[in-house]
Amino acid sequence: PLFLLDPLKVGFPFHAHHKVTCDQGNESPDGNSHTHLKTHYALDLHTDQNGPGGSLFSGVSGIAIVFNECFTVNDNCGAGFGNHVKILTPDGFIVQYAHLARVDVKTGAYVRTGDLIGREGQTGAAGENNPHLHLSVHYDWREMGYEYWKGLGYL
């Protein structure tokens, strides 16, 4: 059946003073990593490629699920997402922040919009010399439940 969702408002994950470039986005052309169904509508955002990476702030409020075990870059650690944070909102959305160099929240923590959650990086399959934030929004985590989403894997 057709149903309409209330629109989710997701705040921008970087400070306003950071110059940010989007190098992959909605329906990227064939040959890019975002041609897979689960990443088709995700954004890859990056700040200065030669800098330490930008601090990341949650764009929504909800419960955090964290994977923070990647210490190398450009590999399949974290199922390719590297260190990542999933925020599960009360209304069923998941906002995922992936390829983080550093994670500043813990699984089970309640995160509010604007809270520091980590730092942009290139853990997981981020691509060679490609530090960035992989940002995606998914719906509905409630169908499978919180414990399911604590598991590692693609959304």
Order of alpha helices (4+ residues) and beta strands (2+ residues): beta-beta-beta-beta-beta-beta-beta-beta-beta-beta-alpha
